Every structure is written in structure tokens, then in C-alpha cells.
Amino acid sequence: MKKLLILFFCVHTISELSAQDFDQFPSLSGDIAHWYKAITTNSEAPLMNGTYYYDEHEELISQYHTPFYKTGWDYYGQITYEGRLFPRVDIIYNTSEDLLLIRNLNMEKAGERSLLIKQSKIDSFTIHNDKFLRFTHAKIGSAGFYKLIIRGKSMECFAKESKTGQPAGTVFEFNPKTNFYIKYKDEIHPYRQKGSLYKIFPAHRKEIKKYIRENSLFILSRKKKEVFLRSILNYCDSIVK
């Protein structure tokens, strides 16, 4: 009876992993229980419970202004899926549609599309050394994935990365936009410019101004907001109570 149950789960696992390359699995040497344990220990089957992703406008996308985060595919990405960490996963993040995609193992040799995994089961992912968290509520701005900028002892900062596509001649070009949010005392504050900091931390207005001036952060506050926020919020986290 035990072996019948194991056989059932083996068949179930294989049906869910049909898109993968089975050559990666250990050979069946006669011990079905051992074989099942081996493939379920190393398999990334839950990530394959999705649908093929197809963009009908893919061939029209500008190769220099894509809808994807940074340089596109990250072959050393990480995903936390239903509380389980999957390291070294080939992933790409479509910021235009706020969708995380993974590479089908047969994509290159068979021309099959990437896989759109169940987004609601993704807790977080790391791509190009940046960590994104999924928020299911709209309090922070809108539900979806947000990049973690800092996580201090009394505050957090997140960024919503997005891109909008527009026709440019014969192709579509996607232009990036980033909105920042600061969480302090369980409240979410949109960050637009350094004046937002004075409203969030009114008791430390003078110290913040002095820190910006002494560390020559004025230009960063306009041109490189993410770098500026990492610096100034780490400072704020050290002085607020």
C-alpha cells in the first residue's frame, strides 16, 4: 500500500514537471521510494505550476528600452515561494506588467516561452542583487512587488518600479518610473522630494538639513533618489526614537 501511494505521488509530480528537462533527475534504479525522495528533495516543481507567458508585441519591443528590470534575465535569481526559498533560478521581472517570469528549461532548445508562475504565491524575489517584496494590500500605493531600499530598526523604505511603453517609429520603447514610499510608525508616506522628510520627521528637521549640507547630498536628492534615500534614511534611523 505504501509503495502504491508513493507511485501515485510520483505520477502526480511528473505531471506537474512536464515542462522540465527530466535528464536532470536521478535514474530509477529499482528503489522507487529512494527515487521519489531524491526528485522531490531537489525538484523545483512548485515553480512550474504556471502558464506559458506570451507577449504578442515581443518582436516590436526596442532592445534598448525594454519593459524588463535592469538588464533582463538574472541567472542567479532567488525566489521565496510559499515560504520556501529557491536559489539560482533564471528569472526576469516585467516592470511594465508587474510580473515575475521564470525560464522554461526547454526555452532555448525548443523555443518555448518563459513561464508565468502564480504571482500570489511569491513572497519575495531577488534579481540583480535587489530584493522585491509582494504586498497584497493597497495601503502602500497599489498591490504588487516593491523593491526594498532599506530596513532599519524604526523605518523601512520601498520603491515601486514601473515602465510605460510608447510607440517610437517601428518599435515600442519603455520608459522607467520609480515611486518611493517610507514606512514609519506603521504609516506609509510617499516620498517626492527632501521636503517629504521634514514632514515625516518634523522634530529632526534641523539635523536632517545639516546632514544633507555637510555630506553634499543636495544633488543626489534630485538626480539619484535611491542613493540619497539609502544615505539619509540610515541617518534618520540612527537619530529618531
N, C-alpha and C positions, 0 to 999 in steps of 0.2 A: 504493500500500500504506500509506503514511504517513497519507494522509487517511482511509483506512478505519479505521485504528487510532484516530485522533482522533475519528471519528464514533462508534466503539464506546464510547469513554470519555465522550463527550458524552451518549449514551443512558444509560450507567451513572450518570452524575452526575444527570441529570434524574430517573431513577427513585428516587434517594435523596433528592431535594429536592422530592418531590411535595407535601409539606405546606406548602411556602413559596409566597409570592406571586411569580410569575415576572415580574411587571411591573417588579421591581427590577433585572432583568438587562438588559444592553445588547442591542439588536436584532441579529438575524443579517443582516449586510449583504452576504453572499456569500463572505466570507473565513472559512471555518469554523475554521481554525487560530487566527486572531485572536480570534474569538468565544469559543472554548473557553478560551483563555488568560485572557481577561477575566473569565469567570464563575468559573473555578477560582481565580483570584487573590483575588477579593473575596468569594467564597461562604463560608458557614459550614456547609457540607454535613456535616462530621463530627458536629456537634452535633445534627443531625436524625436520626441513627441511633439512635432510641429508640422508645419506645412511648407511646401516649396514657395520661395518668395520670387515673384516675377514683376519686374518693372517694365511696362510696355514702352517707356521712353528712355530706357537704358542707353541705347545707341546714340541718343541725342544729347546726352549729358557731356558738358565740357570736361575734358580731362584735367583741367587746371582749377576748375571751380565746381567740385563735386558736392553732393549732399552729405558726404560722409565726414566723420570726425577725424581731424588731422590728416594723416597720410593714408587712411583707409584701413586695410586689413592689419591686424596685430596677431602674429602667430604665437605669441606668448601671453595671450589674454587670460583672465581669470573670471569665473562666474560663480556666484553663490546662488544656488537654485534649490528652493525649498529647504534652506538651511544647510545644504551640502556644498562644499567647495570643490570646484572642478578647475584645476590649474592647467596651464598650457593648452588653451583652447583657441582655435583660429576664429576670431570674431571681428565684426565690423559694425559700427554704430551709425545708423542713418539718422542724422540730427534733423533732417527735414521732416521726417515722419515719426521721429522719436521711437525707433525700432532697433532692437539689437538682433543681429543675424549671426549665425554660425556657418562655417564652411562644411558643406557636404563632402564626405571623404571621397566621393566619386566625381566631384565637381570638375577637376582638371582633366581627367581622362575620359569622362563621359559627357562633359558639357552640361551637367545637371546644375540647377540653380542652388543658391545658398538656402539655408533653412531658417524659417521664421519660427522660433521657439515660443512657447507660451509666456508672454511677457508678464502676466500676473503672477507667475511663479518665480520670477527673478527677484532676489533680494538686493543684489548689488553685482557690479562687474567692474573690472579694472582693465582699461585699454590705454595703450601708450603711456603707461605709468600714472594714469589719472583714474581715480575711483569715482564711480557713479552709484547713487543710491536710488531706489524706487520709492516714490511717495504715492500712496493711494488716495490721499485727500487733497483738496484744492487749496488748503489754507496757505500753503507756501507760494501759490501763484496758480498753478494748474497741476493736475496729477501727471506723473511720468518720472523720467530719470533726471537726477540733478547731480552735478559734479560737486564733490566735497572739496572745498577750498581750505578750510581749517576746522579743527575740532578742539577747542580749548576747554578749560575747566568750567567756564561760565558762559561760553557762547560758541556758536557754530556759524559757518558761512557756506552758502551753496551757490552754484551758478547753473542757470538753465541755458544750455547751448541749443541753438536752433539755426536753421538756414531756410531761406526763401528763394525759390527758383524763378528766374525770369528769362524770357527768350532773348538771345543775343545773336542775331544773324540766323545761322542754321542750327545753333545749339542752345541748350539751357545752361545758364550759369547760376550757381547758388551762392548767395552772399550770407555770411555768418552774422549772427546777432547773439549777444550774451546779456542776460539779465541776472543781477546778483541779489541775494537775499541774506540777511543777517538774522539769526535766531538768538534772542537774548531774553532771559527771564520768561521763557515759554511763549514769547511773542515773535512773530515774523515781521521783519522790517525790510521793505525794498530798498536797495542801495542804488542811488543815481549819481551822486557826487559827494565830495567830502563833507558837505553841509549835512548830509544824512547822518553822519557820525555824531554831529553835535546834538542832533535831536534824540538820538538813541542814548547817548551818554552825556547829558547836559551838565552833570556835576564835574565832568572831566574835560570840558571844552578847552580850557587854557593849556592843560597838559598835552592834549592831542595836537593843538595848533603848534605848540613848541616842538613836539616830536617831529611833526611834518617839516617844520622850518629847519631844524638842526640836522635832519637826515636827508634834506634836499629831495623830499618826496612829492613836491608840488607837480612836477612834470609827469611823474608816474601816475598820479591821481587822475590825470586826463588821458594819457596815452596807453598806459598798461595797468588797467584797473585791477586785474587779478594779482599781479605782483605787489601793487600798492596795498591791496586788502590783506594779503598774507602778512605783510610787514606791520601795518598799522593795527590790525586786529590782534596779532600776537602781543603787541604792546598794550593794547586796551585790556586784554585778558589778564595781563600782569598787574594792572592798577585798579581794576574795578573789584568791588566786594560782592 
